[in-house]
Amino acid sequence: MKKLLLSTALLLALGLTFTSCRDTKKAEDTLENAVEATEETAENAAEALEEAAENAGEAVDEAADKTGEALNEATEKAGEAIDSAVDAAGEAVENVESAADKAAEDAKKKAKEATSGK
């Protein structure tokens, strides 16, 4: 019985030893696969970050261009508005002058009528 028990213990010990060696190789393979997957993920993340930075730069450039165009348009429209205001003011001055000339003529006529009528 003693020999049977010792033989069984020896077989279990040898079986566990060989099984644990296989598990170690599997663990090493699993660890290597995990390291490779982590490296690939890091590379993919770096590429995605680089692409996002490029896209952000392009978006900033486009926004700057559109802002510049909007400023140019606003400047042109402001210039046109100023020109229109100057023209309108000139016309108003001319209208005032002609109205003043007409009023002066009318006043002269009425003054002549008033002095000739006496």
C-alpha positions in Angstrom: 0.0 0.0 0.0 2.9 2.3 0.9 4.5 1.6 -2.5 1.2 2.3 -4.3 0.8 5.6 -2.5 4.3 6.7 -3.2 4.1 5.6 -6.9 0.9 7.6 -7.2 2.5 10.7 -5.6 5.5 10.3 -8.0 3.2 10.1 -11.0 1.2 13.1 -9.9 4.4 15.1 -9.3 5.8 14.2 -12.7 2.4 14.9 -14.4 2.1 18.3 -12.8 5.7 19.2 -13.7 5.2 18.5 -17.4 1.8 20.1 -17.4 3.1 23.2 -15.7 5.9 23.5 -18.3 3.3 23.4 -21.1 1.3 26.1 -19.3 4.4 28.2 -19.0 4.9 28.1 -22.7 1.3 29.0 -23.3 1.6 31.8 -20.8 4.7 33.1 -22.6 2.8 32.9 -26.0 -0.2 34.7 -24.5 2.1 37.3 -23.0 3.9 37.8 -26.3 0.5 38.1 -28.1 -0.6 40.6 -25.5 2.5 42.7 -26.0 2.1 42.6 -29.8 -1.5 43.6 -29.5 -0.6 46.5 -27.2 2.1 47.7 -29.6 -0.3 47.5 -32.5 -3.0 49.4 -30.5 -0.4 52.1 -29.5 0.7 52.5 -33.2 -3.0 52.7 -34.3 -3.7 55.3 -31.6 -0.6 57.3 -32.6 -1.7 57.3 -36.3 -5.3 58.3 -35.3 -3.9 61.1 -33.2 -1.7 62.3 -36.0 -4.6 62.2 -38.4 -6.8 64.1 -36.0 -4.2 66.7 -35.6 -3.9 67.1 -39.4 -7.7 67.4 -39.7 -7.8 70.0 -36.9 -5.0 72.0 -38.6 -6.9 71.9 -41.9 -10.1 73.0 -40.2 -8.3 75.9 -38.6 -6.9 76.9 -41.9 -10.3 76.8 -43.6 -11.8 78.8 -40.8 -9.1 81.4 -41.1 -9.6 81.6 -44.9 -13.4 82.0 -44.4 -12.9 84.7 -41.8 -10.6 86.6 -44.1 -13.1 86.4 -46.9 -15.9 87.6 -44.6 -13.8 90.5 -43.5 -13.0 91.5 -47.1 -16.7 91.3 -48.0 -17.6 93.4 -45.0 -15.0 96.0 -45.8 -16.2 96.2 -49.4 -19.8 96.5 -48.3 -18.9 99.2 -45.7 -17.0 101.1 -48.4 -20.1 100.9 -50.7 -22.3 102.1 -47.9 -20.0 105.0 -47.2 -20.0 105.9 -50.9 -23.8 105.7 -51.0 -24.0 107.9 -47.9 -21.7 110.5 -49.5 -23.7 110.5 -52.7 -27.0 110.9 -50.7 -25.5 113.7 -48.7 -24.3 115.4 -51.8 -27.8 115.1 -53.3 -29.3 116.4 -50.1 -27.0 119.4 -50.2 -27.9 120.1 -53.8 -31.6 119.8 -53.0 -31.2 122.2 -50.1 -29.3 124.6 -52.3 -32.0 124.5 -55.0 -34.7 124.9 -52.4 -32.9 127.8 -50.9 -32.4 129.4 -54.4 -36.1 128.9 -55.1 -37.1 130.4 -51.7 -34.8 133.3 -52.4 -36.4 133.9 -55.8 -39.8 133.6 -54.4 -38.9 136.1 -51.6 -37.5 138.5 -54.3 -40.7 138.2 -56.3 -42.8 138.8 -53.2 -40.6 141.7 -52.1 -41.0 143.3 -55.6 -44.7 142.7 -55.6 -44.9 144.2 -52.1 -42.9 147.3 -53.0 -44.5 147.8 -56.5 -48.0 147.4 -55.0 -47.5 150.3 -52.7 
